[in-house]
Amino acid sequence: MEPDMQQTPFVKQLAANDRPTRDKAVSSLRTFLAGRRKLDELELLKLWKGLFYCMWMSDRPRTQDQLATELSGLIDLLPDSTALPFLNAFWKTIAREWNGIDVLRMEKFLLLVRKYLNASFHYLAKKQWDEPVVSEYLAILEAGPLNLRDSKIPNGLRYLIMGLYIDELDEVDSPRGSDTPIEMLLEPLRKLGTQSPTKSVRERAKMSLNDKRLMNWTGFPSKGTEMNDEKDTLQTEYACDADWNGFAE
């Protein structure tokens, strides 16, 4: 019989004041997830609220880096039936909480987003870029943080993901496999570059789509790929440099 999340104390313990309790809760969560075949959306959102505040309470750069890596590794424990809903709950939680993150805590959440974008691409690669799986994940991004018109999605989060998108795809798909559906993967950025009602969002999408590294993928460029190379300076809510590499050692 699968354990019931409602009967487990670790969700509240994820946001405990002391690190040992939080670490123990994350360990318990790993055991819990390994024994579950399915979690519904409400359970996943409650779980991610706890994980969000686990990251919130984490201090010191090295500890934050370790925690972000551990949290992004949770996707590897999940069955296929739960993996994409889990990622969906992550993006919904980040989008909901983003504007409440203060400047002192922002860097660790930038790191967490980078790690999760990378982990999601690794998951798709592990599934051999199966198009139905890729399509479902891109639909999650387009309904969530890369939504075209939802005013509740902070533009700062949109800028961040667009700035990291090619970096993380480049890291995951370094062999440039011919099976990688690169045109499909870039479609959310294309839509933002042509259909977003916000000029700065359109321009940031164009910057990403003009990344020279994209020329290395098989079959690139193709129709509609090249965007106008306009050099307007983007004034964003947060500085989201595409070359940001996390915490210094």
N, C-alpha and C positions, 0 to 999 in steps of 0.2 A: 504493500500500500504506500502510495506517495505521501511524503510529509506535507502537512498543511502550513502554508506560510503564515496564516493567522495565529498559529500555535507556536511560532518560533519567535524568540526574543531578539534575534540579531538585527532586525530592521531598525528598531529604535536604538540599539547599541551601535549601529554604524555612525551615528551622530554624537556619540559620547564625548565628553570633554577630554578624557585621557586616551592616549594612543594605544596602550595595551588592550583596552576594551574594544577599540575600533578594529585593531588588527585581528583580534579573536573573532569579531563579528564577520570580517571579510573572509576569514578561513572557514567559518561556519557556513557562510553563503556559498562558497565553492562546493562544499559537501552537499548542501541543499540542492544547488543547481544540477550537480552530477546525478542526483537521484530523481530529477523531475523530467517528465516527457513533455509537459505542456503547462504554460502559465497564461492566464487570461490578461487582457489589457489592463484592467484595474490593478491586478497583482503586480504587473510589471511597472506600472506608474508609481505605485507605493514603494516598490523596491528601488526604483531610480531616485525617488525623493530622498530615501535614506542614503543612497550612494552619493548623491549630489552633496549632501551635508557632511558626509564622510570626507569628501575632498575639501569642502569648505573649512573643516576643522583642522586639516592637515597643515603643519607649518614646516619650515625649512626646505630649501630647494631639493636636496637629495631625497628626502622623504616624500615630497610631492611627486617627484619623477618616478620613484619606485611605485607609489600608489597608482599613479596614472597608468603605468605599464601593467600593473596587476589588474586594474579594473578593465582595461582594454582587452586583456587576455581572457576575460570571462566568456567572451563570444566563442572561444574554442571549446568550452565545456558544454555548450548547448546543442541539442538536436536541431535538425533543420527546421522542424515545425515551430521552434521557439526563437531561432537565431534572428530572423528578420523582425519579428515583433519586439524582440529585446532592443534591437537597434532603433526601431521606431519610437519606443518609449524613451530611449536616451535622447534622441533629437527633440522630441516633444518637451522633455524636461529642461534641456538646455535652452530651448527657445523661450520657454515660460519664465525661467529664472534669470535669463541673461541680463536684463536691465537692472536687476537687484544686486549684481556683483560689483562690489566696490573696487576702486583702483588698486588697493593693496592686495586683493585676492585675484585680480584679473589674470595675471600671468599663468597661474597654475591651471586656470580653466582654458586658457589658450592652448596650453600643453595637452590638456585632456581632450579637447576637440581634435587637435592634430593626431593624437594617438588613436582616437576612435575612427577618424576618417581613414587612417592607415589600416587599422584592423578590419574595417569594412571592406576595403579593397582586397586585403589578404583573404578574407572570407570568399569574396567573389572569385578570386584566382583559384582558391582551393576547390571551388565548385566548377573549375575549368571554364569560367566566364559563361556559364550556361545562360542563354538569353532570357528565358522566363525569370530566372533568379535576379539577373542584372536589372531587368525591367521593373521587377517588384521593388528592388532597393532604390532605384532612381525615382520611382513613384513616391517613396517615403521622403526622399530629399525634396522633391517638388511640392509635396503637400506640407512639408515642414520648413526647414531652414532656408531652402532655396525657392520658396513659394513666390510667385510673381507679384502678387498684389496684396497679400494679407498684411495689413498695417500692424498687426500684433507681433510679427516677426521683426526683431531689431535689425536694422541695416548693418550694424556693426558685426553681427553674426554672419550675415550674408557676405560681407566683405572678407571676413576671415576665411570662410570656407572656400570662396573663390580664389583667394590668395594662396591657399594650401593645396588646392585640388590637383594641380599638375605636379607639384612637388611629391605628393604622396602616391599618385598614380605612377610617376616616374620611378619611385623607390620600389614599389611592389612589382611593377612589370618591367624591370630592367632588361630582361631578355628580348623585349618587344615582340612577343609571340604573335604569330599571324592570326591566332584564334581570338585575340583580344578585340572586342567590339568597340574600338576607339570612338567611332562616330556616335555610337549609341551612348557611350559614357559621357561624351561632351554635350549631349543634347540639353541637359538642364542649364548649362552655361550659355548655349546658343539662345535659348528662350529668354534668359535674363538679358542677354546682349541686344535683343531685338524687341522684346515685348514689355520689359519692366517700365512702369510709369515714372521711375526715378532715374534721372540722367546719370548720377554718380554710380548707380548700380549697373546701368548699361555699360558705362565706360570701364568699370572694373572687370566685368565679364569679358569685354573686348581685349583688355590687357592680358587676361589669362589665355584666351583663345589665340592670341598672337605670340604665345610662348614658342620660341624656336625649337625647343625640345620635341614639340609635337611632330616636327618634320621627320623624326626618326621612326615613327610608327608606320607599319605597313599600310599602304593605301591612303596616306595623308600627304598633302591636303586634298580635299575634295570640294564639291560644290558648296558654296555658302560658308566655307571655313574661315577665309581671311576676312578680318574685320578692319574697319578704318583704324589706322594707327594714330589716333589722336593723343596729344600729349598734355591734356588738361591735368592739372594737379588735383587729386581727389582729396577733399577734406572729409575724412571719415570720423565716425564716433570713436573709434579706437584705431591705433596704428597697427595695421595688419600686414606688415611687410611679408611678401611671398618668400623671402630668404630667411625668415626667422627660424632659428634652429634650436629652440628650447633653451634650457638652462646651461650655462657654462659649467664645465667640470671644475 
